[in-house]
Amino acid sequence: MKLFKSCILAVVMTLLLPQVLRAWPGMPMPELHVDGRYLCDADGNIVNLHGFGQTYSPWFNEQNSKWGNYNVSACLKYNKEKIDQLLNAGWKMTYVRMHMDPYWSNTPGKQTTGENDISAFDFNRFCTYLNSVFIPMAEYAISKGLYVVMRPPGVCPENIAVGDEYHAYLKRVWGHVSSQKRLTDNPHVMFELANEPVRIKDTDGQYRSNTDGCNRNLTRFFQEIVDLMRANGCKNILWVPGTGYQSQYAGFAKYPIVGENIGYAVHVYPGWYGSDAIKPSQELGGNYGGGYEAFAAGWRNQIQPVAEIAPVLVTEMDWAPEVYNASWGKSITGRMLGEGFGANFKYIADMTGNVGWMIFTGAEHLARFDGKAGTPGNYTLYNDPDACLWPVYHWYKEYAGDDMPAPLSTGLCLSPRMGDIDDEHLVMPGSNVTPAVIARYNGYESHVDVDLDVTVDNPDVIAWENGSFVSRSVGGAVATVRYSVAGKSECKELRFNSTVFPFVTGYFNPSIWETGSFDPATHSIVTGQYGFAGWQYSSGLDLSKYNYLIAEMEGPNECGVSFRVFDQNNYWSDPAQVDFKESSRVVIDLNRMKSTGGRTMSKSHIYIVGFWSYGGKTFRIKNVFPAMTPDAAGIDDVVADRADDTLVDVYDIHGRRVKSRVEPERACDGLAPGIYIAGKRKILVK
C-alpha cells in the first residue's frame, strides 16, 4: 500500500509540478547564466525567455483610470492583479520587463520636457520607491515563476556621450541598484542598462549612431556602467542596448562588452530592419518594408553579428492593425516568408536560435484575453489573427511545450509567398529566396523544423547558401528540394527565372518611401509626396560586369523625377542621383559613381534602385538596364539568325521566362506580338 501511494504521489507531482512551480511562492526557479551566445540553465539547457512588460505609473496603467496620487498600495494591488489575471488566462509567460517609471523618482509638480529629461530626478525618492514599489513587484513576479528584467527610469536623450550628465545619471541609478542585496542576491533578476539610446558622440565630436568611432564610444559608455555594477558585487545578467532606438548592434561584434553574464537588449517594431508596417517608422527613417527578405536582410546586418557572440533579448515589440489603437507597432501578423510583420519576426527570431522576446501591448489586454476564436468581420483586438495577441498566445504555448492542435495544412513555402509553390519563381540577382515548411493553424502559422536536401542544376545562376537560394546572375535554374514531415517524404521541383529590373507587381515596390501605386502593364508609376518607388536587393546586386546603368522614360515628366542608386541597404543613406528634367533618358557611370554627399560608391553591392518624385502625378518608365556603353539600347536590333540549333529559353522584355528548352525555330510559336529574347538573340513577333 505504501508503495502504491508513493507511485500515485509521484505521478501527481509529475503532472502538477509545472503549475506548482508557477503558483507556489518561494519555489525555486532555475538559475540562468550566459554561456557563449546562449542563455542557459545550470544543466546547460538553452533558454529563450518569452514575456510581457509592465510600467508602474497611473498613465500606463489604463490612462490614469485605476489609481493615482502616489498610492503605493493601489499601484501594487493593480499590477499584481494583472500578473495573476494574465497567468490565469493561460499565457505561458517566463519573464516580465519592469520599468522603474520616473513618476516615482521625479520631484512632484516639477515640469519636464519628457521622459528623457532628468532635471526633475530626485535620488532620495528613487531609493524610497525602489524599496516600496519596484523590488516588491519584482519579488511578486518571481514568486509567480517569472524572471524579471528591470530598466531605469525614463528614456535616453537624443544625444549621449561618455562622461556626460546622462552617463552620470545612469551610473548613480545602477550604482545604487547594484548595491541592493534583495536584488543582487536574487539570480532571477536581470537589468537592462538603458532604454533606447539614439546617438552618441563620435570621436570628432559629432553625434552619430553607427560609425566605428561611435561604436567604440558606445561600448565604453556601457562598459563603465557594467564595471561599476560588478565592483558592487552584482553578478546578475545585464542586457546592453544599442543605438538607433535599440536597433543597431553590429558595432558590438567588433567592440563587445567585456565580462560574464552579458547579453544585448533589442527593440523591434514594424518598419524597422526593413520589416512591413502600416505606417513607416519616421524616427528610424524606415519604410513600409519589403516582406520577409528585406526584414531578414536588415536583421542580418544589425542583430545577427551580435547574436553570434551573445544572447539577445527583445524587450519591446508588438503589432496590431491601426484600427485597434492598442499597440505601439502598427502592422499585421501576415504570413511567414510573406507579407506582414509578426509571423516573419517569429520565424527570424527562431532561426537565429538565441533570441528571447516579449510583447509590449498593455498587460490589461493580456489579462482580458479569453482564447475564443473570432470570425472575419467580427474580429477584436483579442482574436484578430493579424493582431499580436492571438498568434503570440499560441506561440507561447508552443514554446512551453504544450500539446498543439493538428495543423490545418503543412507544406513547403517560398519567399516571397505570392503564388503556388509549383509556379515558376521570378527572382532578381542580389536577392534571396528562403524555403521553409510552414504549418497553418486557426489564425496563425508556425514553421516545422525539418532538414531540407537541396540540389540546383545551375549554381552559377542560383546558389544554395545558408538556408536560402541566392540569385547570382541572369538566367534560369531548377532546384530540387527533398524533406520529410511526420514520416512522409516530399520532393518539390522549383524553377527560377532570374532577371535584373522586372516591372512586375511584388518585385517593383511603389512604396519604398510613402504610399505609391504602379501599373505593370504600362509601367505607370505614382509615388506618394516626395516618395520613392523601385527595386530592393537584400543581398546586394552586383553590377561589376557593367560600366553604365541607364533608365528611359516615356511621356511627360511633371513631378521632378530623379533616378537614384543606393549602395547601402538604407533608403536614408546618400545615393547616386541624376534628374530626368527635360530628358527621357539618364545614364549613371558605374565606374565613377558618386553619392550626393560626394562619397565614392561601389557598383558591386547595389541595394536599392528606383525613382523619386514630388508625387501625385503619373510618370512612365520605359526601361532600366545595365550596359557597357552609354549609348546602348535596352533591346538591341532584332536579328533573324537562327543557325544555332541548341535548345533555348525564351524571355519577354521584362525578363520573365515564357518558354523553356525549345528549338530556336519554334521559339516564336504561339507568342503574342512583342519583343522576346531567345537564347542570346532578340526576336520580334508581329
N, C-alpha and C positions, 0 to 999 in steps of 0.2 A: 504493500500500500504506500509506504514512504517513497519507494522508487517511482511508483505511478504518479504520485503527487509532484515529485521533483520533475518528472518529464513534462507534466502538464504546465507547471510553472515555467519551465524553460521555453516551451512553445509560446505561451502567452507573452513572456518577456521579449522573445524574438519578434513577435508581431507588433508589440506596442512600444518597443524601445525607441524608435524614431520619434513617436509622439511624446513619450515621456521625456526624452532629452529636450524637446522643444518647450514643453509646457511646465516642467518642474524647475522652479528657480533654484539655482545653485548647482544643478547638474553640470558636469564639465563638458565643454566643447573641445574639439581637437585644437591644439596649438598649431599655428601656421608659421611658416618661415619661407624666405626666398632661397631657392636653390637654383642657381643659374638663371634661366629665363622663365622659371616656373614658380608659382606659389604652391607649396606642398604642406602636407601634414607630417606628423612625426614618423609615419611609416613610409614616407616618400611618395604618397599618392598625390597626383596633380589635382589642385583645387582651383576652380574658376568660380568666383562668387557672383551671385545674381540678387539684385535687391531693389531698393527704392530710396527716396530721400525725405527728410523732414527738416523744416525750418521753424524755429521757435520764436515766432513773432505774431502779433494779432493779425497783421495783414496777410501773411502767408498761411494762417490757419483760418481759411474761408473768409478772407477780406473783412477782418475786424468784427465778424458776427458772432464769435464764440467766447472771447474773453478779452480783457484789456487791463489798463491801469497797473501794469507790472504785477499782476496777480500770479504769483508763482504756483500756488496750488491749483488754480484753474488751468494754467498752461500745462502743468504736469498731467492733470487729470485728462484733458482733451487729447494730448499727444499719446499718452499711454493707451487710451481707449482706441485710438486709430491703429496702433500696433496690434492690439487684441483683435479688433474687428477685421483687419485685412488678413491676419493669420487664420481666423475663424472662417473667412470667406474661401479659404483653400489656397491662397497664394503660397507658393513654395519659395519663400524668401530666405536668403542666407546672410544678407548684410543690409545695414541702413547707413546712409550718409547723413550726418548731422551737421547742420550749420549753426555755429555759435553766433547767432544773429546779433548785429550791433544794436538792436533795440534794447538789449540789456546792458551793454557796455558803454553806450553813448550817454553823455550828460542830458537828462530830460529837458526838453524845451530848446536845446541849443540847435540852431538851424545848420544843416549841411547841404551840400550840392548833390548828394547821392551816396550810395554805399561805398564809393571809392574815396570819399572824403573822411579822413581820420582825425580831423580837427576837434571833433567832439568826443573822442575816445577818452574814457576815464578808467585808468588801470585798476583802481580800487573797486569800481563797480564790476569790472571784468572778473576780478578774483572772487568777489562775492557770489556772482551768479554762475560762475564756473562750478562752484561748490553746491549751489542750491537748485540749479536748473540743468546744466549740461551733463555733469557727472551722474546725477540721479537718473537722467534719461538714458545715458549710456549703460548704466548698470541694469536698468529695467530691460532694455533691448537685449542685452546679453543673457539675462535670465529667461528670455523667450527664445533663445537659440540663434540670435542674430549677432554677427560680428559688427563692429562699429567703426566707421571712418569719420573722424571729426575734422572740420575745416574751420579756418579762422574767421573772425567777424569781418563781414564786408567783402569787397572785391578789390582787385588791384587797380590803381590808377592807370591811365592810358600809357604813361611812361614811367619806368622804374630804372634804377641804377644801383650798382654796388655801392653801399655806404650812404645811400640817400635816406630821407626821412621814413619812407615806407619800409625800407630794409630794416631800419632800426625798430620800427613798429612790430614787424613780424618776429624779430629776434626777442623783443620783450614779451610778446604773446607766447611764443613757443618756449622761451626760457622758463616762463612760469609753468606752463602746462607740463613740460617735461620734468618738472621737479615734484609733481603731484603723484604720490605713491599709489593713490586709488586708481590712477590711470596707467602709470608705468609698470606697476606690478600686475597689471591685467593684460595678458598677451592677446586678448580678443579685441583690444582697442588699437586702432591704427590712426595715422594722422596724414591729412592732405595739406601740404605746406602752404598753399596759396590758391586763390580762385581767379582763374582767367587772366594771367599776365598777357599784355598786349605787345608792347615793345620794350626793349631795354637799350640802354646807352651803348653804342658801339665804341670801338677804340678811337674813332675820330670825333667823338662827342655827339654824333647824330643818333637819334633813336630809331632803331630798326627791329625787325622780328626774326630774320632768318639768314643772317650773314655769318661768316666764320667768326668775326670779331664779337658779335653779339651772342653767338652760341657759347663762346668761351666765357663771356661775362655772365651769361645765364647760369652756367654750371658753377661758377664762382659764387654767384648770388645765393644759390640754394645750398651749395656745399658748406658755406659758413653757418647756415642755419642747422644743417644736419650735424655738423661738428659740435655746435653748441648743445644740441639736444643729447648727443651721445656723451658729451662730457658730464651731463647731469645724470647719467646712468640710464637714460631712456633707450631700451633695446627694441621698442615696438617697431612694426613695419611702417615705413614712411613712403608716401606717394608724392612724387615730384611732378609739378605741372610744367607745360611748355608754353611758348609764346603764341601769339595769334589767337587769343582766347582759348588756349589749351588745344591747339590743333597742330602745332609744329614741333616735331621731335627728332628730326634727322640729325640735328647737331649733337644730341646726347649720345648717339652711336659713336661719334668721334671724341666727345668730351663727356664721358659718363660721370655720374655722381659716384664717388668712392665710398665704400663701406658695405656693411651687411644689411640685409633686410630692406633693400631699396627697390621700389617699383615706380612706375610712371602713371600719373593720373591724367586721363584724356577726356575731352568732351567731343561729342559727335552730334551734330544736328543736321536736318535736311538742308541741302545746298552746300554743305561742307565737303571737302575732299572730292568734289565733282559729283556728289550724290544728287538725287532728284528732290526737288522742292516745289511746293505750290508757289511760293514766293522766293526770289533769290535772296541770298544772305548778303545784305548790304555791308555789314560790318567786316566781313572777310573778303569782299569782292568776289563772291561766289556767283553761281548761275543756277539755272533751273536743273542742270545736271544732264548727264548723258547715259542714264541707265547703269547697269551693273559694271560694265567695263571701265567707264570713267571713274566710278566710285572706287573700284578695286585699284586702279592706277594711282589715284590720289592717296589711298591708304598705303600702297606700296612705297610711295615717295616719302611720306611723313611718319607713319606709325610702324610699318614693318621693320625699318632699321633699328628702332629701339626695342621692338618686340623680339628681336634676335638676341638681345642681351639681358632682358629683364622682363618680369611680368607687367601686364598692362591692366589697369582698372578704369573702365569708363564710368565717370562719376556724375555725368549729366548727359541725358539722351532721352528723347521721346518724340512722338509724332502723332498727328491726327489731322483729318481734314479741317480746314479753317472754320467751317460752319459751327463746330462744337465749341470753339473758343475756350478750350480746356487744356491745351498743351503748349509748350514752348516751341516745339518744332511743328511746322506746317507742311505735311506731306501725306502720303498714303503708304500702307504696307506694301502693296503691289505684289510682284512675283519674283521669286528667286531667279537671278540671271536675266530679269526683265526690267520693266519699268517700276518706279516706286522706290521708297527708302527702307522701310522696316525689314522686309524679307531679305533684301540684299545685305543690310547691316548684319543680321544674324548669320547669314552664310559666311560673310567675310570674317566676322569675329570667330566663328567656329573653325574656319580653315586656318586662321592664324594660330590657334591652339592654346594660347596662354592669355586670353582676354576675358576678364570678368566684366559685367556690365549691369546697369540699372535703368529703370525708367523714372523720369523726373516729374511725371504727372502727379498732381497732389495726392497725398495719402488718403484724403477723404473720398476720392474717386475709387481708389483701390478698395477701400473699406465697403463701398456700395456695390461692388461687383457681385453678381449673383450667379454667373456661369450659365445663364439661359441664352440660348442662341436667338439671334434676331432673324428677320426676313427682309429681303430687299424692299425698299420703300418705307420700312418702319424701323430702320436701324437707329440706335442711340450710341452715345459715346462708349457704352459698356458692351455692346455686342456687334458693332460695325467692324467687319474684318479688316477694313482699311484704317481703323484707329488702333493705337498700340495695345490697349488693354486686352482685347480678345485674343490676339495671337500670342502676346507675351505670357498671359496666364497659362496657356497650354505649353508654350516653350519651356517655361519654368518647371512645369510638371515633368516634361521630357527630361530636362537636366537632372531633376531629382530622382529619376529612375522609376517614376510611376508607370503603370501599365497604360499604354496608349491604345486608342481605338484602331481598328484596321483602317488603312488609308482608303479613300475613295478611288484613287488611281496612283500608279507608280510608273515612271518612265524616264528615259534619257531626255534631257533638255539641253539646249544650247543658248548661249548669249550671242546677240540679243534675241529674246524669245518673241519672235514676230510671226511665226508661221509653223506649219507642220514640220516635224523633225525630218521627214523624208524629202522635203523640198531642197533644191539647190541653195546653198548659202552664199550670199554676196558678202565679201569682206574687202577691207582696204589694207594695203601694205602699211605696216606700222600699227596695226590694230590686233587685238587679241579676241579669241573666241573660246569661251570656257564651257566644257561639258560637265554635267552632273546628273546624277539620278535623283529626281525630286519626287517626294510623296505628297499628295494633296489630300488634305483633311477638310473638315467642315469649317471653311473660312480662314484657313492658314495652311502653310506649306512647311515641310522640313526636308532637308537633304538626307539621303541614305548613304551611309559610309560604306562604299564599295571600291574595289580596285578596278581601274579601267585599263584594259590591254589595248593599246593603240598602235596602229601602223599607218603610215602615209606613203602613197606611191610617188609623190613628187615633193620631197622635203625642201627643195630649193624655193618652192612657192609657198608651201605650208609646212611649218616645223611644229613638232610636239615638244613643248618645253614647260616644265614645272606645272603640269596640270592644265595647260592651255594650248590651243592651237594659235600659233603666231604667224601672221601673214608676212612673208619676206619679200615677195615681188609679184608683179602682174602675171596672171596665168591661171591655170586650173589644176586641181589636185583632188584625189579621192582618199578619204581616211576610213579605216575600218576600226570600229570600237566594239570590243567584247567585254561583257561583265556578267555577273550572276547576282540575282536578287531572290532571296528565300529559296535557294536551291535550284532556281530556274535560270538557265543560261540564255543570254540575249546577245545578238550581233546586229549592229547598225552600220550601214554604209553612208557616209556623209560626203557630198560633193561640194567643193568650194570653188567659187569664181572670184578671183582677187583682182580688183580694179582700183584706180587711184582716186578719182574725183567723181563718184556716182551722184547724179541728180535723182536720187531715189529716196522716198519717204523712209525714215528710220535711219538713214545714213547721212543725209543732208539735214542739219538741225537749224531751223529758222529762229530758234530762241536761245542761242548760246548766251546772249545778253538781251533782256527784255523780250516780251512775247511777240513773236512774228508769225508769218504764215508763208506757205510755199506750195506751188503747183508743179508737180514733177513733169506733167505733160508739156508745159510751156516754159519751164524754168523761171516762172514769175515769182518774185520774192517781195515781201513787205516786211520790214523789220519794225520792232517797237521803236519808240522815241530814243534816238541815239543807240539803236540796237545793233546786234551783230548776228549774222547767220553764216553757217559754213559747215566744215567738217572737223572732227576731232580724232586724233590718232593716239590711243592710250599708250602704245609702246614707242611712239616716235616714228614718223615717216622718213625714210632715208632717200633723199634726192641727190646723193653724191654723184650719181652717174650723169646728171644733167647740169647744164650751165644756166638755164633760164626757166622761169615759171611765168606762164602767160595766162591772162584772163581776158575774155572777149565779151562785150555787152551788145545786146540788141535793143533798139528802140531808145527812147529818151531817158535822160538821167536828170530828174528833177529833185533829187533828195541827197545830193552831195556824196555819192557812193565812192568808197575807197576800198582797195584790195589790200588785205593785211595777212601777214605770215608771222607766226609765233614759234620760236624755238624753245620756249619754256612752257610747261604744262600748267599755265596760269593765264587766264584771259587778261588779268591786270598787270602782266609784265609788258615791257615795251616791245612792240612788233616792228617788222619792216612794213612800210606803208607807202602806197602810191595811189594818188587820186585819179579817178577817171576824168573829171572835169568835163571838157567837151569831146573827149576821145571815146572811142568804142573799144579800145584795146590798150592794155597796160602790160608792162614787162618788168619783172624783178630779176636782176642779175644775181643769181645764187652765189656766185664766187666772190662778189663784192657786197654782199648783203649787210646792211647796217640797220640797226634799230632806230626808232625815232629819238632815242636818247644817245645815239652815236656809238652804240655797242656793236662790236663785230659779232655776227651771228653765224650759227652752224647750220649747214644745209643737210647734215646727216641725221639730225633729230628735229623734225618739224612736228609740232603737236596740234596746232590749230591753223586752219587756212579758211579765209572767207571774206565776207563783205560787211562793212559798216555803212550805215546811212542815218540821216536825220530821222527817218521813219515816217510811216503814214502814207507813203506813195509807192506804187509798184515800179520795180525795175526788173529787167530780164537779162539773165546771163546766158550767153550762147555756149561758152565752153571754158574750161580751165584745164591746162595741160602743161607738163614739163617738156622742155625742148633743148636741143643742142645749139640752135641758132636763134637770135632774137626775132627773125622774120619768119619762123616756122609757122605752118598752118596746123590747126588741130587735127584735121583729116587731110592726109596727103592726096595728091592727084590720084584719081581712080585708075586702077590698072586692070588689064584684061588677060594677063599672062597666066595660064593655067597648066603650065607644063609640069609643075610639081605634082606627082601622083600620090604623095603621102596623105594620110588622113589628117583632117584639120578640125579645130574647134572654131565656131562662128560666134562673134560677139556683135552686139549693137553698139552705137556710138556712146552709150552710157556705160559700157564695159560689162553689160550683162550677157552671160553666155546663153545663146538661143539654140545652138546645136552642138552636139559633142561627137567627135571622132567620125566625121563624114568624109566622103570622097570630094575633092575640090570641085569637080564638075557638077556635083549635086548640092553645093553649099547654099545656093540661092533658092532652091526649090521650096515653094510654099511660104516664102518670106514676104512680109508687107513691104511696100515701097520705102526706100531709105538707103542709108549708107551702112555697110557692115564691114567687119574685119574678119577675114577667113585666113587662118594661119598668119602670115606676115603681109597679107595683101588687103587693100581696100576695094570693096566691090559695091557698085551702085545697082540697086534694084528699082526699076521704074514701074 
